[in-house]
Amino acid sequence: MRDSNNNDREPHKVRKIEKEKWLLFSLVAMAVGAIVLGVMAHSEGQLARGALEQIQRSLSDAVEQL
């Protein structure tokens, strides 16, 4: 009788470990996604800053020519 209880617990442990593996995988995937999103946002911010500086320079040049 004790063996049958022990055998019933093993699949539960395996399922729990499998569930924990998927949770860990999901956590890692979310962390990687957040890092990628941060890098992309930083890159876009730098492009926007460069564009604004170029606009400011062209406006300053236009004002000086007046």
N, CA, C and O atoms as a Tripos MOL2 file, in Angstrom:
@<TRIPOS>MOLECULE
protein
  264   263    66     0     0
PROTEIN
NO_CHARGES

@<TRIPOS>ATOM
      1 N           0.8290   -1.1950    0.0000 N.3       1 MET1
      2 CA          0.0000    0.0000    0.0000 C.3       1 MET1
      3 C           0.8710    1.2540    0.0000 C.2       1 MET1
      4 O           0.5560    2.2440   -0.6610 O.2       1 MET1
      5 N           1.9340    1.1980    0.7280 N.am      2 ARG2
      6 CA          2.8250    2.3530    0.7880 C.3       2 ARG2
      7 C           3.4840    2.6020   -0.5700 C.2       2 ARG2
      8 O           3.7100    3.7510   -0.9480 O.2       2 ARG2
      9 N           3.7930    1.5330   -1.3010 N.am      3 ASP3
     10 CA          4.4050    1.6930   -2.6120 C.3       3 ASP3
     11 C           3.4580    2.3900   -3.5890 C.2       3 ASP3
     12 O           3.8920    3.2020   -4.4070 O.2       3 ASP3
     13 N           2.1790    2.0740   -3.5010 N.am      4 SER4
     14 CA          1.2300    2.7080   -4.4220 C.3       4 SER4
     15 C           1.1180    4.2040   -4.1320 C.2       4 SER4
     16 O           0.9760    5.0010   -5.0590 O.2       4 SER4
     17 N           1.1790    4.5920   -2.8670 N.am      5 ASN5
     18 CA          1.1580    6.0190   -2.5270 C.3       5 ASN5
     19 C           2.4110    6.7040   -3.0420 C.2       5 ASN5
     20 O           2.3530    7.8230   -3.5500 O.2       5 ASN5
     21 N           3.5340    6.0340   -2.9090 N.am      6 ASN6
     22 CA          4.8020    6.5970   -3.3640 C.3       6 ASN6
     23 C           4.8020    6.7450   -4.8830 C.2       6 ASN6
     24 O           5.2960    7.7430   -5.4090 O.2       6 ASN6
     25 N           4.2550    5.7640   -5.5850 N.am      7 ASN7
     26 CA          4.1790    5.8290   -7.0460 C.3       7 ASN7
     27 C           3.2290    6.9320   -7.5100 C.2       7 ASN7
     28 O           3.4510    7.5490   -8.5510 O.2       7 ASN7
     29 N           2.1750    7.1770   -6.7380 N.am      8 ASP8
     30 CA          1.2330    8.2420   -7.0900 C.3       8 ASP8
     31 C           1.8780    9.6160   -6.9470 C.2       8 ASP8
     32 O           1.5210   10.5480   -7.6680 O.2       8 ASP8
     33 N           2.8100    9.7440   -6.0350 N.am      9 ARG9
     34 CA          3.4560   11.0410   -5.8080 C.3       9 ARG9
     35 C           4.4810   11.3690   -6.8880 C.2       9 ARG9
     36 O           4.6860   12.5410   -7.2040 O.2       9 ARG9
     37 N           5.1150   10.3760   -7.4460 N.am     10 GLU10
     38 CA          6.1680   10.6170   -8.4390 C.3      10 GLU10
     39 C           5.6660   11.4040   -9.6510 C.2      10 GLU10
     40 O           6.3090   12.3850  -10.0250 O.2      10 GLU10
     41 N           4.5600   11.0300  -10.2780 N.am     11 PRO11
     42 CA          4.0850   11.8320  -11.4200 C.3      11 PRO11
     43 C           3.7560   13.2700  -11.0170 C.2      11 PRO11
     44 O           3.9480   14.2020  -11.7970 O.2      11 PRO11
     45 N           3.2530   13.4400   -9.7780 N.am     12 HIS12
     46 CA          2.9480   14.7890   -9.2930 C.3      12 HIS12
     47 C           4.2290   15.6090   -9.1780 C.2      12 HIS12
     48 O           4.2490   16.7860   -9.5380 O.2      12 HIS12
     49 N           5.2970   14.9890   -8.6790 N.am     13 LYS13
     50 CA          6.5810   15.6820   -8.5630 C.3      13 LYS13
     51 C           7.1230   16.0400   -9.9410 C.2      13 LYS13
     52 O           7.6460   17.1340  -10.1510 O.2      13 LYS13
     53 N           6.9910   15.1100  -10.8690 N.am     14 VAL14
     54 CA          7.4770   15.3600  -12.2280 C.3      14 VAL14
     55 C           6.6930   16.5070  -12.8520 C.2      14 VAL14
     56 O           7.2730   17.3800  -13.4970 O.2      14 VAL14
     57 N           5.3790   16.5050  -12.6610 N.am     15 ARG15
     58 CA          4.5580   17.5880  -13.2090 C.3      15 ARG15
     59 C           4.9200   18.9220  -12.5660 C.2      15 ARG15
     60 O           4.9510   19.9530  -13.2390 O.2      15 ARG15
     61 N           5.1940   18.9000  -11.2540 N.am     16 LYS16
     62 CA          5.5570   20.1280  -10.5520 C.3      16 LYS16
     63 C           6.8960   20.6520  -11.0660 C.2      16 LYS16
     64 O           7.0500   21.8540  -11.2840 O.2      16 LYS16
     65 N           7.8550   19.7620  -11.2570 N.am     17 ILE17
     66 CA          9.1560   20.1770  -11.7870 C.3      17 ILE17
     67 C           8.9870   20.7130  -13.2020 C.2      17 ILE17
     68 O           9.5900   21.7240  -13.5620 O.2      17 ILE17
     69 N           8.1750   20.0420  -14.0000 N.am     18 GLU18
     70 CA          7.9340   20.5000  -15.3720 C.3      18 GLU18
     71 C           7.2830   21.8860  -15.3620 C.2      18 GLU18
     72 O           7.6350   22.7510  -16.1630 O.2      18 GLU18
     73 N           6.3400   22.0850  -14.4560 N.am     19 LYS19
     74 CA          5.6800   23.3880  -14.3430 C.3      19 LYS19
     75 C           6.6910   24.4540  -13.9310 C.2      19 LYS19
     76 O           6.6650   25.5660  -14.4590 O.2      19 LYS19
     77 N           7.5750   24.1280  -13.0000 N.am     20 GLU20
     78 CA          8.5880   25.0890  -12.5570 C.3      20 GLU20
     79 C           9.5670   25.4160  -13.6830 C.2      20 GLU20
     80 O          10.0260   26.5520  -13.8010 O.2      20 GLU20
     81 N           9.8840   24.4180  -14.5080 N.am     21 LYS21
     82 CA         10.7600   24.6810  -15.6590 C.3      21 LYS21
     83 C          10.1050   25.6620  -16.6150 C.2      21 LYS21
     84 O          10.7600   26.5800  -17.1100 O.2      21 LYS21
     85 N           8.8160   25.4780  -16.8800 N.am     22 TRP22
     86 CA          8.1080   26.3850  -17.7880 C.3      22 TRP22
     87 C           8.0030   27.7800  -17.1910 C.2      22 TRP22
     88 O           8.1160   28.7750  -17.9080 O.2      22 TRP22
     89 N           7.7870   27.8570  -15.8780 N.am     23 LEU23
     90 CA          7.7280   29.1680  -15.2320 C.3      23 LEU23
     91 C           9.0780   29.8740  -15.3160 C.2      23 LEU23
     92 O           9.1390   31.0750  -15.5780 O.2      23 LEU23
     93 N          10.1550   29.1310  -15.0930 N.am     24 LEU24
     94 CA         11.4910   29.7120  -15.1970 C.3      24 LEU24
     95 C          11.7690   30.1490  -16.6290 C.2      24 LEU24
     96 O          12.3140   31.2290  -16.8550 O.2      24 LEU24
     97 N          11.4020   29.3230  -17.5870 N.am     25 PHE25
     98 CA         11.5720   29.6840  -18.9960 C.3      25 PHE25
     99 C          10.7930   30.9540  -19.3240 C.2      25 PHE25
    100 O          11.2990   31.8300  -20.0260 O.2      25 PHE25
    101 N           9.5730   31.0570  -18.8200 N.am     26 SER26
    102 CA          8.7550   32.2520  -19.0610 C.3      26 SER26
    103 C           9.3920   33.4830  -18.4400 C.2      26 SER26
    104 O           9.4000   34.5560  -19.0440 O.2      26 SER26
    105 N           9.9230   33.3310  -17.2420 N.am     27 LEU27
    106 CA         10.5800   34.4510  -16.5670 C.3      27 LEU27
    107 C          11.8050   34.9140  -17.3450 C.2      27 LEU27
    108 O          12.0170   36.1140  -17.5190 O.2      27 LEU27
    109 N          12.6020   33.9730  -17.8070 N.am     28 VAL28
    110 CA         13.7940   34.3160  -18.5940 C.3      28 VAL28
    111 C          13.3830   34.9780  -19.9060 C.2      28 VAL28
    112 O          13.9980   35.9560  -20.3280 O.2      28 VAL28
    113 N          12.3520   34.4510  -20.5460 N.am     29 ALA29
    114 CA         11.8810   35.0360  -21.8060 C.3      29 ALA29
    115 C          11.3880   36.4650  -21.5910 C.2      29 ALA29
    116 O          11.6460   37.3380  -22.4200 O.2      29 ALA29
    117 N          10.6880   36.7090  -20.4970 N.am     30 MET30
    118 CA         10.2210   38.0660  -20.2120 C.3      30 MET30
    119 C          11.3890   39.0010  -19.9230 C.2      30 MET30
    120 O          11.3720   40.1550  -20.3490 O.2      30 MET30
    121 N          12.4010   38.5190  -19.2070 N.am     31 ALA31
    122 CA         13.5730   39.3480  -18.9210 C.3      31 ALA31
    123 C          14.3130   39.6970  -20.2100 C.2      31 ALA31
    124 O          14.7180   40.8440  -20.4050 O.2      31 ALA31
    125 N          14.4880   38.7230  -21.0770 N.am     32 VAL32
    126 CA         15.1570   38.9780  -22.3600 C.3      32 VAL32
    127 C          14.3320   39.9630  -23.1870 C.2      32 VAL32
    128 O          14.8880   40.8730  -23.8020 O.2      32 VAL32
    129 N          13.0320   39.7890  -23.2060 N.am     33 GLY33
    130 CA         12.1610   40.7130  -23.9290 C.3      33 GLY33
    131 C          12.2580   42.1340  -23.3910 C.2      33 GLY33
    132 O          12.2720   43.0970  -24.1580 O.2      33 GLY33
    133 N          12.3250   42.2610  -22.0640 N.am     34 ALA34
    134 CA         12.4500   43.5910  -21.4640 C.3      34 ALA34
    135 C          13.7740   44.2370  -21.8360 C.2      34 ALA34
    136 O          13.8290   45.4390  -22.0970 O.2      34 ALA34
    137 N          14.8380   43.4490  -21.8630 N.am     35 ILE35
    138 CA         16.1500   43.9850  -22.2420 C.3      35 ILE35
    139 C          16.1380   44.4330  -23.7000 C.2      35 ILE35
    140 O          16.6230   45.5160  -24.0270 O.2      35 ILE35
    141 N          15.5870   43.6040  -24.5650 N.am     36 VAL36
    142 CA         15.5190   43.9590  -25.9900 C.3      36 VAL36
    143 C          14.6810   45.2230  -26.1750 C.2      36 VAL36
    144 O          15.0620   46.1150  -26.9340 O.2      36 VAL36
    145 N          13.5510   45.3020  -25.4920 N.am     37 LEU37
    146 CA         12.7010   46.4840  -25.5900 C.3      37 LEU37
    147 C          13.4340   47.7250  -25.0900 C.2      37 LEU37
    148 O          13.3170   48.7960  -25.6870 O.2      37 LEU37
    149 N          14.1820   47.5900  -24.0080 N.am     38 GLY38
    150 CA         14.9570   48.7110  -23.4870 C.3      38 GLY38
    151 C          16.0120   49.1820  -24.4650 C.2      38 GLY38
    152 O          16.2010   50.3840  -24.6520 O.2      38 GLY38
    153 N          16.6990   48.2380  -25.0880 N.am     39 VAL39
    154 CA         17.7250   48.5990  -26.0780 C.3      39 VAL39
    155 C          17.0850   49.3050  -27.2690 C.2      39 VAL39
    156 O          17.6150   50.2980  -27.7670 O.2      39 VAL39
    157 N          15.9520   48.7940  -27.7180 N.am     40 MET40
    158 CA         15.2730   49.4240  -28.8560 C.3      40 MET40
    159 C          14.7880   50.8270  -28.4970 C.2      40 MET40
    160 O          14.9060   51.7470  -29.3070 O.2      40 MET40
    161 N          14.2480   50.9990  -27.3030 N.am     41 ALA41
    162 CA         13.7720   52.3170  -26.8800 C.3      41 ALA41
    163 C          14.9390   53.2930  -26.7680 C.2      41 ALA41
    164 O          14.8170   54.4590  -27.1450 O.2      41 ALA41
    165 N          16.0580   52.8200  -26.2530 N.am     42 HIS42
    166 CA         17.2470   53.6740  -26.1420 C.3      42 HIS42
    167 C          17.7210   54.1060  -27.5250 C.2      42 HIS42
    168 O          18.0600   55.2700  -27.7360 O.2      42 HIS42
    169 N          17.7420   53.1800  -28.4490 N.am     43 SER43
    170 CA         18.1680   53.4810  -29.8140 C.3      43 SER43
    171 C          17.2360   54.5040  -30.4620 C.2      43 SER43
    172 O          17.6930   55.4530  -31.0990 O.2      43 SER43
    173 N          15.9410   54.3070  -30.2940 N.am     44 GLU44
    174 CA         14.9690   55.2560  -30.8520 C.3      44 GLU44
    175 C          15.1310   56.6290  -30.2160 C.2      44 GLU44
    176 O          15.0100   57.6480  -30.8960 O.2      44 GLU44
    177 N          15.4030   56.6590  -28.9230 N.am     45 GLY45
    178 CA         15.6100   57.9310  -28.2340 C.3      45 GLY45
    179 C          16.8150   58.6760  -28.7760 C.2      45 GLY45
    180 O          16.7770   59.8940  -28.9530 O.2      45 GLY45
    181 N          17.8840   57.9380  -29.0380 N.am     46 GLN46
    182 CA         19.0760   58.5770  -29.5920 C.3      46 GLN46
    183 C          18.8170   59.0890  -31.0040 C.2      46 GLN46
    184 O          19.2920   60.1650  -31.3660 O.2      46 GLN46
    185 N          18.0730   58.3340  -31.8020 N.am     47 LEU47
    186 CA         17.7240   58.8030  -33.1440 C.3      47 LEU47
    187 C          16.8730   60.0720  -33.0730 C.2      47 LEU47
    188 O          17.0810   61.0090  -33.8440 O.2      47 LEU47
    189 N          15.9230   60.0970  -32.1510 N.am     48 ALA48
    190 CA         15.0660   61.2750  -32.0020 C.3      48 ALA48
    191 C          15.8880   62.4760  -31.5460 C.2      48 ALA48
    192 O          15.6800   63.5910  -32.0250 O.2      48 ALA48
    193 N          16.8180   62.2520  -30.6260 N.am     49 ARG49
    194 CA         17.6670   63.3440  -30.1500 C.3      49 ARG49
    195 C          18.5110   63.8940  -31.2970 C.2      49 ARG49
    196 O          18.6500   65.1080  -31.4420 O.2      49 ARG49
    197 N          19.0660   63.0120  -32.1020 N.am     50 GLY50
    198 CA         19.8580   63.4450  -33.2540 C.3      50 GLY50
    199 C          19.0270   64.2370  -34.2400 C.2      50 GLY50
    200 O          19.4870   65.2410  -34.7840 O.2      50 GLY50
    201 N          17.8030   63.7900  -34.4730 N.am     51 ALA51
    202 CA         16.9150   64.4970  -35.4000 C.3      51 ALA51
    203 C          16.5670   65.8790  -34.8630 C.2      51 ALA51
    204 O          16.5350   66.8500  -35.6190 O.2      51 ALA51
    205 N          16.3060   65.9730  -33.5540 N.am     52 LEU52
    206 CA         15.9870   67.2750  -32.9620 C.3      52 LEU52
    207 C          17.1720   68.2280  -33.0390 C.2      52 LEU52
    208 O          16.9950   69.4170  -33.3000 O.2      52 LEU52
    209 N          18.3750   67.7180  -32.8160 N.am     53 GLU53
    210 CA         19.5640   68.5640  -32.9240 C.3      53 GLU53
    211 C          19.7440   69.0560  -34.3570 C.2      53 GLU53
    212 O          20.1220   70.2060  -34.5800 O.2      53 GLU53
    213 N          19.4770   68.1960  -35.3140 N.am     54 GLN54
    214 CA         19.5920   68.5940  -36.7200 C.3      54 GLN54
    215 C          18.5440   69.6530  -37.0680 C.2      54 GLN54
    216 O          18.8460   70.6070  -37.7850 O.2      54 GLN54
    217 N          17.3360   69.4970  -36.5750 N.am     55 ILE55
    218 CA         16.2830   70.4940  -36.8060 C.3      55 ILE55
    219 C          16.6810   71.8230  -36.1770 C.2      55 ILE55
    220 O          16.5120   72.8810  -36.7840 O.2      55 ILE55
    221 N          17.2120   71.7610  -34.9530 N.am     56 GLN56
    222 CA         17.6280   72.9880  -34.2750 C.3      56 GLN56
    223 C          18.7370   73.6930  -35.0630 C.2      56 GLN56
    224 O          18.7080   74.9140  -35.2190 O.2      56 GLN56
    225 N          19.7060   72.9290  -35.5540 N.am     57 ARG57
    226 CA         20.7860   73.5260  -36.3470 C.3      57 ARG57
    227 C          20.2530   74.1690  -37.6200 C.2      57 ARG57
    228 O          20.6500   75.2800  -37.9730 O.2      57 ARG57
    229 N          19.3550   73.4720  -38.3060 N.am     58 SER58
    230 CA         18.8230   74.0320  -39.5580 C.3      58 SER58
    231 C          17.9830   75.2760  -39.2910 C.2      58 SER58
    232 O          18.0110   76.2180  -40.0820 O.2      58 SER58
    233 N          17.2340   75.2930  -38.1830 N.am     59 LEU59
    234 CA         16.4630   76.4910  -37.8400 C.3      59 LEU59
    235 C          17.3840   77.6440  -37.4660 C.2      59 LEU59
    236 O          17.1370   78.7880  -37.8450 O.2      59 LEU59
    237 N          18.4430   77.3450  -36.7260 N.am     60 SER60
    238 CA         19.4120   78.3900  -36.3600 C.3      60 SER60
    239 C          20.0820   78.9550  -37.6030 C.2      60 SER60
    240 O          20.2680   80.1670  -37.7150 O.2      60 SER60
    241 N          20.4410   78.0880  -38.5270 N.am     61 ASP61
    242 CA         21.0500   78.5490  -39.7840 C.3      61 ASP61
    243 C          20.0750   79.4130  -40.5790 C.2      61 ASP61
    244 O          20.4750   80.4190  -41.1640 O.2      61 ASP61
    245 N          18.8120   79.0320  -40.6040 N.am     62 ALA62
    246 CA         17.8020   79.8020  -41.3360 C.3      62 ALA62
    247 C          17.6100   81.1760  -40.7060 C.2      62 ALA62
    248 O          17.4640   82.1740  -41.4110 O.2      62 ALA62
    249 N          17.6110   81.2230  -39.3700 N.am     63 VAL63
    250 CA         17.4470   82.5030  -38.6750 C.3      63 VAL63
    251 C          18.6530   83.3970  -38.9320 C.2      63 VAL63
    252 O          18.4930   84.6020  -39.1270 O.2      63 VAL63
    253 N          19.8530   82.8320  -38.9360 N.am     64 GLU64
    254 CA         21.0630   83.6190  -39.1780 C.3      64 GLU64
    255 C          21.0840   84.1890  -40.5890 C.2      64 GLU64
    256 O          21.6320   85.2690  -40.8130 O.2      64 GLU64
    257 N          20.4980   83.4820  -41.5330 N.am     65 GLN65
    258 CA         20.4880   83.9530  -42.9190 C.3      65 GLN65
    259 C          19.4850   85.0860  -43.1360 C.2      65 GLN65
    260 O          19.5690   85.8090  -44.1280 O.2      65 GLN65
    261 N          18.5500   85.2390  -42.2200 N.am     66 LEU66
    262 CA         17.5580   86.3200  -42.3660 C.3      66 LEU66
    263 C          18.1740   87.6210  -42.0700 C.2      66 LEU66
    264 O          17.5040   88.6520  -42.1370 O.2      66 LEU66
@<TRIPOS>BOND
     1     1     2 1
     2     2     3 1
     3     3     4 2
     4     3     5 am
     5     5     6 1
     6     6     7 1
     7     7     8 2
     8     7     9 am
     9     9    10 1
    10    10    11 1
    11    11    12 2
    12    11    13 am
    13    13    14 1
    14    14    15 1
    15    15    16 2
    16    15    17 am
    17    17    18 1
    18    18    19 1
    19    19    20 2
    20    19    21 am
    21    21    22 1
    22    22    23 1
    23    23    24 2
    24    23    25 am
    25    25    26 1
    26    26    27 1
    27    27    28 2
    28    27    29 am
    29    29    30 1
    30    30    31 1
    31    31    32 2
    32    31    33 am
    33    33    34 1
    34    34    35 1
    35    35    36 2
    36    35    37 am
    37    37    38 1
    38    38    39 1
    39    39    40 2
    40    39    41 am
    41    41    42 1
    42    42    43 1
    43    43    44 2
    44    43    45 am
    45    45    46 1
    46    46    47 1
    47    47    48 2
    48    47    49 am
    49    49    50 1
    50    50    51 1
    51    51    52 2
    52    51    53 am
    53    53    54 1
    54    54    55 1
    55    55    56 2
    56    55    57 am
    57    57    58 1
    58    58    59 1
    59    59    60 2
    60    59    61 am
    61    61    62 1
    62    62    63 1
    63    63    64 2
    64    63    65 am
    65    65    66 1
    66    66    67 1
    67    67    68 2
    68    67    69 am
    69    69    70 1
    70    70    71 1
    71    71    72 2
    72    71    73 am
    73    73    74 1
    74    74    75 1
    75    75    76 2
    76    75    77 am
    77    77    78 1
    78    78    79 1
    79    79    80 2
    80    79    81 am
    81    81    82 1
    82    82    83 1
    83    83    84 2
    84    83    85 am
    85    85    86 1
    86    86    87 1
    87    87    88 2
    88    87    89 am
    89    89    90 1
    90    90    91 1
    91    91    92 2
    92    91    93 am
    93    93    94 1
    94    94    95 1
    95    95    96 2
    96    95    97 am
    97    97    98 1
    98    98    99 1
    99    99   100 2
   100    99   101 am
   101   101   102 1
   102   102   103 1
   103   103   104 2
   104   103   105 am
   105   105   106 1
   106   106   107 1
   107   107   108 2
   108   107   109 am
   109   109   110 1
   110   110   111 1
   111   111   112 2
   112   111   113 am
   113   113   114 1
   114   114   115 1
   115   115   116 2
   116   115   117 am
   117   117   118 1
   118   118   119 1
   119   119   120 2
   120   119   121 am
   121   121   122 1
   122   122   123 1
   123   123   124 2
   124   123   125 am
   125   125   126 1
   126   126   127 1
   127   127   128 2
   128   127   129 am
   129   129   130 1
   130   130   131 1
   131   131   132 2
   132   131   133 am
   133   133   134 1
   134   134   135 1
   135   135   136 2
   136   135   137 am
   137   137   138 1
   138   138   139 1
   139   139   140 2
   140   139   141 am
   141   141   142 1
   142   142   143 1
   143   143   144 2
   144   143   145 am
   145   145   146 1
   146   146   147 1
   147   147   148 2
   148   147   149 am
   149   149   150 1
   150   150   151 1
   151   151   152 2
   152   151   153 am
   153   153   154 1
   154   154   155 1
   155   155   156 2
   156   155   157 am
   157   157   158 1
   158   158   159 1
   159   159   160 2
   160   159   161 am
   161   161   162 1
   162   162   163 1
   163   163   164 2
   164   163   165 am
   165   165   166 1
   166   166   167 1
   167   167   168 2
   168   167   169 am
   169   169   170 1
   170   170   171 1
   171   171   172 2
   172   171   173 am
   173   173   174 1
   174   174   175 1
   175   175   176 2
   176   175   177 am
   177   177   178 1
   178   178   179 1
   179   179   180 2
   180   179   181 am
   181   181   182 1
   182   182   183 1
   183   183   184 2
   184   183   185 am
   185   185   186 1
   186   186   187 1
   187   187   188 2
   188   187   189 am
   189   189   190 1
   190   190   191 1
   191   191   192 2
   192   191   193 am
   193   193   194 1
   194   194   195 1
   195   195   196 2
   196   195   197 am
   197   197   198 1
   198   198   199 1
   199   199   200 2
   200   199   201 am
   201   201   202 1
   202   202   203 1
   203   203   204 2
   204   203   205 am
   205   205   206 1
   206   206   207 1
   207   207   208 2
   208   207   209 am
   209   209   210 1
   210   210   211 1
   211   211   212 2
   212   211   213 am
   213   213   214 1
   214   214   215 1
   215   215   216 2
   216   215   217 am
   217   217   218 1
   218   218   219 1
   219   219   220 2
   220   219   221 am
   221   221   222 1
   222   222   223 1
   223   223   224 2
   224   223   225 am
   225   225   226 1
   226   226   227 1
   227   227   228 2
   228   227   229 am
   229   229   230 1
   230   230   231 1
   231   231   232 2
   232   231   233 am
   233   233   234 1
   234   234   235 1
   235   235   236 2
   236   235   237 am
   237   237   238 1
   238   238   239 1
   239   239   240 2
   240   239   241 am
   241   241   242 1
   242   242   243 1
   243   243   244 2
   244   243   245 am
   245   245   246 1
   246   246   247 1
   247   247   248 2
   248   247   249 am
   249   249   250 1
   250   250   251 1
   251   251   252 2
   252   251   253 am
   253   253   254 1
   254   254   255 1
   255   255   256 2
   256   255   257 am
   257   257   258 1
   258   258   259 1
   259   259   260 2
   260   259   261 am
   261   261   262 1
   262   262   263 1
   263   263   264 2
@<TRIPOS>SUBSTRUCTURE
     1 MET1         2 RESIDUE 1 A MET
     2 ARG2         6 RESIDUE 1 A ARG
     3 ASP3        10 RESIDUE 1 A ASP
     4 SER4        14 RESIDUE 1 A SER
     5 ASN5        18 RESIDUE 1 A ASN
     6 ASN6        22 RESIDUE 1 A ASN
     7 ASN7        26 RESIDUE 1 A ASN
     8 ASP8        30 RESIDUE 1 A ASP
     9 ARG9        34 RESIDUE 1 A ARG
    10 GLU10       38 RESIDUE 1 A GLU
    11 PRO11       42 RESIDUE 1 A PRO
    12 HIS12       46 RESIDUE 1 A HIS
    13 LYS13       50 RESIDUE 1 A LYS
    14 VAL14       54 RESIDUE 1 A VAL
    15 ARG15       58 RESIDUE 1 A ARG
    16 LYS16       62 RESIDUE 1 A LYS
    17 ILE17       66 RESIDUE 1 A ILE
    18 GLU18       70 RESIDUE 1 A GLU
    19 LYS19       74 RESIDUE 1 A LYS
    20 GLU20       78 RESIDUE 1 A GLU
    21 LYS21       82 RESIDUE 1 A LYS
    22 TRP22       86 RESIDUE 1 A TRP
    23 LEU23       90 RESIDUE 1 A LEU
    24 LEU24       94 RESIDUE 1 A LEU
    25 PHE25       98 RESIDUE 1 A PHE
    26 SER26      102 RESIDUE 1 A SER
    27 LEU27      106 RESIDUE 1 A LEU
    28 VAL28      110 RESIDUE 1 A VAL
    29 ALA29      114 RESIDUE 1 A ALA
    30 MET30      118 RESIDUE 1 A MET
    31 ALA31      122 RESIDUE 1 A ALA
    32 VAL32      126 RESIDUE 1 A VAL
    33 GLY33      130 RESIDUE 1 A GLY
    34 ALA34      134 RESIDUE 1 A ALA
    35 ILE35      138 RESIDUE 1 A ILE
    36 VAL36      142 RESIDUE 1 A VAL
    37 LEU37      146 RESIDUE 1 A LEU
    38 GLY38      150 RESIDUE 1 A GLY
    39 VAL39      154 RESIDUE 1 A VAL
    40 MET40      158 RESIDUE 1 A MET
    41 ALA41      162 RESIDUE 1 A ALA
    42 HIS42      166 RESIDUE 1 A HIS
    43 SER43      170 RESIDUE 1 A SER
    44 GLU44      174 RESIDUE 1 A GLU
    45 GLY45      178 RESIDUE 1 A GLY
    46 GLN46      182 RESIDUE 1 A GLN
    47 LEU47      186 RESIDUE 1 A LEU
    48 ALA48      190 RESIDUE 1 A ALA
    49 ARG49      194 RESIDUE 1 A ARG
    50 GLY50      198 RESIDUE 1 A GLY
    51 ALA51      202 RESIDUE 1 A ALA
    52 LEU52      206 RESIDUE 1 A LEU
    53 GLU53      210 RESIDUE 1 A GLU
    54 GLN54      214 RESIDUE 1 A GLN
    55 ILE55      218 RESIDUE 1 A ILE
    56 GLN56      222 RESIDUE 1 A GLN
    57 ARG57      226 RESIDUE 1 A ARG
    58 SER58      230 RESIDUE 1 A SER
    59 LEU59      234 RESIDUE 1 A LEU
    60 SER60      238 RESIDUE 1 A SER
    61 ASP61      242 RESIDUE 1 A ASP
    62 ALA62      246 RESIDUE 1 A ALA
    63 VAL63      250 RESIDUE 1 A VAL
    64 GLU64      254 RESIDUE 1 A GLU
    65 GLN65      258 RESIDUE 1 A GLN
    66 LEU66      262 RESIDUE 1 A LEU
